[in-house]
Amino acid sequence: MAAKADKNEYFVREIDRNDGCALKVKQCFLGDVGCVVWDAAIVLAKYLETKQFYDPSSGVNVWSGRTVLELGAGTGVVGLMVATLGGEDVSEFLPHPDYVLMADCIYYEQSIVPLVESLKLLCGPKTCIVCCYEQRTEGVNPEVERQFFELLQQNFCCEEIPSEKQDPEFSSPDIHILHIRRKA
């Protein structure tokens, strides 16, 4: 019989939506990268809720009826946020998703080549990759970031999203949001 988890091993991280509801994610006090709601994931989740993507009062809902794939967002808070904004039926995922969401995937050197190869396989000509990452300046991180963008730019174009188009409260100068698309 498995031991019952101690309630002190977890705490609830709340991400408030603009409509007053809250997305609640159970987060571990201790653990690896998949146990934590990372800052870049929160910045990306709140960006996906800005008026350019989701504004029911004006009829804007980019997420309704779209296929969305989330890569590397720790606890999955980005995919959960987008699901609450309009992801109804995900049974017809192929051939290519409309959006690929990436939060904090650019830090682990061994994953850079497989990540770019996965993006090449997953993304069609109309797929928009929304990538959010924290720029890290210590250790090998600057080199890993350079390698990622060097590989990525062989097949994709990147557009950085300025801070004025991001959530005004949930943004940071060291967390970047990019829209990435396949080159024609």
C-alpha positions as CSV (number, residue, x, y, z in Angstrom):
1,M,0.0,0.0,0.0
2,A,1.4,3.4,-1.0
3,A,2.0,6.0,1.6
4,K,-0.5,8.8,1.6
5,A,1.2,12.1,0.3
6,D,1.8,14.6,3.0
7,K,-0.4,17.7,2.4
8,N,2.7,19.8,3.2
9,E,4.5,18.5,0.0
10,Y,2.2,20.6,-2.2
11,F,0.7,24.1,-2.3
12,V,-1.8,25.7,-4.7
13,R,-0.5,28.3,-7.1
14,E,-3.4,30.5,-8.4
15,I,-3.2,32.3,-11.7
16,D,-6.1,34.9,-11.8
17,R,-7.9,35.2,-15.1
18,N,-9.1,38.6,-16.3
19,D,-12.7,37.5,-15.9
20,G,-12.3,37.0,-12.1
21,C,-12.0,33.2,-12.2
22,A,-8.7,31.6,-11.1
23,L,-6.7,28.7,-12.5
24,K,-5.5,26.7,-9.6
25,V,-2.4,24.4,-10.0
26,K,-1.1,22.1,-7.4
27,Q,2.7,22.7,-7.2
28,C,5.3,20.7,-5.3
29,F,7.6,22.3,-2.7
30,L,10.4,20.0,-3.9
31,G,11.0,18.3,-7.2
32,D,12.2,18.6,-10.7
33,V,11.3,21.0,-13.5
34,G,7.8,19.5,-14.0
35,C,6.7,20.2,-10.4
36,V,6.9,24.0,-10.6
37,V,4.9,26.8,-12.3
38,W,7.7,28.7,-13.9
39,D,7.6,32.5,-14.2
40,A,7.8,32.3,-18.0
41,A,4.8,30.0,-18.0
42,I,2.8,32.6,-16.1
43,V,3.9,35.4,-18.4
44,L,2.9,33.3,-21.4
45,A,-0.4,32.2,-19.9
46,K,-1.3,35.9,-19.2
47,Y,-0.2,37.0,-22.7
48,L,-2.5,34.4,-24.2
49,E,-5.4,36.1,-22.4
50,T,-4.6,39.6,-23.7
51,K,-7.3,41.3,-25.9
52,Q,-5.5,40.4,-29.2
53,F,-6.3,36.8,-28.4
54,Y,-9.2,36.8,-26.0
55,D,-11.8,39.5,-25.6
56,P,-15.4,38.2,-25.3
57,S,-16.8,41.7,-25.1
58,S,-15.7,42.4,-28.7
59,G,-16.1,38.8,-29.9
60,V,-12.4,38.0,-30.1
61,N,-11.5,34.4,-29.2
62,V,-8.5,33.1,-31.1
63,W,-8.5,29.9,-29.0
64,S,-12.0,28.6,-29.8
65,G,-12.0,25.7,-32.3
66,R,-8.2,25.8,-32.6
67,T,-5.7,22.9,-32.1
68,V,-3.0,23.8,-29.6
69,L,0.1,21.8,-28.5
70,E,2.0,22.8,-25.4
71,L,5.7,21.9,-25.0
72,G,7.6,22.3,-21.8
73,A,5.6,24.4,-19.4
74,G,6.4,22.7,-16.1
75,T,3.0,21.9,-14.6
76,G,1.2,22.6,-17.8
77,V,-0.3,25.9,-16.7
78,V,-0.1,27.4,-20.2
79,G,-2.1,24.6,-21.8
80,L,-4.6,24.7,-18.9
81,M,-5.1,28.4,-19.4
82,V,-5.7,28.1,-23.1
83,A,-8.1,25.2,-22.5
84,T,-10.2,27.4,-20.2
85,L,-10.3,30.1,-22.8
86,G,-11.8,28.0,-25.6
87,G,-10.3,24.5,-26.3
88,E,-13.4,22.3,-26.7
89,D,-12.8,19.2,-28.8
90,V,-9.2,18.1,-29.3
91,S,-9.9,14.8,-30.9
92,E,-8.9,16.0,-34.4
93,F,-5.3,17.1,-33.8
94,L,-3.6,16.2,-37.0
95,P,-2.2,17.2,-39.5
96,H,-0.7,20.3,-37.9
97,P,-1.7,22.3,-34.8
98,D,-2.7,26.0,-35.2
99,Y,-0.5,26.9,-32.2
100,V,2.5,25.4,-30.5
101,L,3.0,26.9,-27.0
102,M,6.5,26.8,-25.5
103,A,7.3,28.0,-22.0
104,D,10.9,27.9,-20.7
105,C,12.2,25.3,-23.1
106,I,15.6,27.0,-24.0
107,Y,18.0,26.1,-21.2
108,Y,18.9,22.4,-21.5
109,E,21.7,21.9,-24.0
110,Q,20.9,18.3,-24.9
111,S,17.3,19.2,-25.8
112,I,18.1,22.0,-28.3
113,V,18.5,19.8,-31.4
114,P,15.6,17.5,-30.6
115,L,13.4,20.5,-29.8
116,V,14.1,22.2,-33.2
117,E,13.6,18.9,-35.0
118,S,10.3,18.4,-33.2
119,L,9.2,21.8,-34.2
120,K,10.1,21.2,-37.9
121,L,8.0,18.0,-37.8
122,L,5.0,19.4,-35.9
123,C,4.6,22.8,-37.6
124,G,2.9,23.4,-40.8
125,P,3.0,26.6,-42.9
126,K,0.1,28.1,-40.8
127,T,1.3,27.0,-37.4
128,C,2.2,29.8,-35.0
129,I,4.7,28.9,-32.3
130,V,4.3,31.2,-29.2
131,C,7.6,30.8,-27.3
132,C,8.2,32.4,-23.9
133,Y,11.6,32.0,-22.2
134,E,13.6,33.5,-19.4
135,Q,16.9,34.8,-20.6
136,R,19.5,33.3,-18.3
137,T,23.0,34.8,-18.1
138,E,24.8,32.3,-16.0
139,G,26.8,29.2,-17.0
140,V,26.2,27.6,-20.4
141,N,22.7,29.3,-20.8
142,P,23.8,32.1,-23.2
143,E,25.5,29.5,-25.4
144,V,22.5,27.2,-25.3
145,E,20.2,30.1,-26.3
146,R,22.5,31.1,-29.1
147,Q,22.6,27.5,-30.5
148,F,18.8,27.3,-30.3
149,F,18.2,30.4,-32.3
150,E,20.9,29.6,-34.8
151,L,19.3,26.2,-35.5
152,L,15.8,27.6,-35.4
153,Q,16.5,30.4,-37.9
154,Q,17.5,27.9,-40.6
155,N,13.8,27.0,-41.0
156,F,11.8,29.6,-39.0
157,C,11.3,33.4,-38.7
158,C,11.0,34.9,-35.2
159,E,9.2,38.1,-34.1
160,E,9.7,39.4,-30.6
161,I,6.5,40.7,-28.9
162,P,7.0,44.1,-27.3
163,S,6.1,44.6,-23.7
164,E,3.2,46.9,-24.5
165,K,1.5,43.9,-26.2
166,Q,2.0,41.7,-23.2
167,D,0.0,41.6,-20.0
168,P,0.9,44.8,-18.1
169,E,1.2,43.2,-14.7
170,F,2.8,39.8,-15.8
171,S,5.8,40.7,-17.8
172,S,9.5,41.1,-17.1
173,P,12.5,42.5,-19.1
174,D,14.3,39.1,-18.8
175,I,11.3,37.1,-20.0
176,H,10.8,37.2,-23.8
177,I,7.8,36.2,-25.9
178,L,8.3,35.4,-29.6
179,H,6.0,34.4,-32.4
180,I,7.7,31.9,-34.6
181,R,6.6,30.7,-38.0
182,R,8.0,28.5,-40.8
183,K,9.9,30.3,-43.5
184,A,8.0,30.3,-46.8
